[in-house]
Amino acid sequence: MLHICIPVYNEAPTVGVLLWRIRSVFQEFSREYQVTVYDDASTDATAETLAPYARVLPLTVLRGERRVGYASALDALLRNAARKTRYPRRDAAVVMQADFTDQPEHLPELVKRFEGGADVVVAEQAREHGRTAPPPVRQLRRVAPWVLRPFVSVPGVRDPLGAFRLYRVSVLRDLVKEAGDAPLVSADGWGANVELLLRASRAARRVETVELAPRYDLRARESRVRPWNDALGLYRFGRTARSRVPAAPLTAGAQT
C-alpha cells in the first residue's frame, strides 16, 4: 500500500485536479494506494472541493477544527499512515504538496527506488530548476544552505528542504515509537522537512535521492514563503537540531 499524504490549507483551486491526476497516474502505474488529505481548517472552499472526490477515490480527509500549521498536519498524516498499515516493511508513505509544485507524474520514480530497497527517497530540486521559482522561494533557497550547513547535514543528500519524499512505513513506526506523545517534528515551515529527514535518515538503512523538477508555473496562488522570517526560523532550528534529533548513526550510507 502506498499512502499519499497531502497537507492542505486553502488549496481549493488545485487540490481536486491534483487528486484526479494522482488517479490517472495509478491507472497506468498499477499499485494499491490510499490518499489522505489533512485539511488544516481551510477557510476557502477546500472542504467542498474534496467532498465529491471522497466518493470516487480511495480518499480519507482529516480535518482540524482550528489551524495547527504545517508541522502538526504532517505529524497527523504520518501517524495515520503508520497506524493504518498492515505491512510496515512493504508499505510506504509519500508526502507531497497540494499546489502543483510536486508532480503526481513523478510518483513512479519514488516508488521504483523504494521497491529497489530504499527506506527513504528524497526528491531533490536541480539547481537550474530553481530559476523558475517565485522570487521568495529563490531567495530562501539561496540563504538556507548558509544558515543550515554549520548545523545540519544528511550524508548523500544535497537538498534537504523539499517536502516531496517517500518513507517506508516501518521507519515511520520507529519514529512514532521513539517520539511517544511528543510531535514527530516541531520545527516550522521548511524546517519541518529538514527535521523529519534528519530523524528518518537515522532510522533508515538506506536513503536515496532522485532529481525531480518541481513546477511553480501551475500554482493558483502566491508563494507563502517569507524569505527572511523563514531563514531566521531555519537558523534557529539548525542551532537546536542536534538536541532535537537523536544521534543514532545511519547503518547504511545515502545513495544517489
Disulfide bonds with the S-S distance in Angstrom:
none
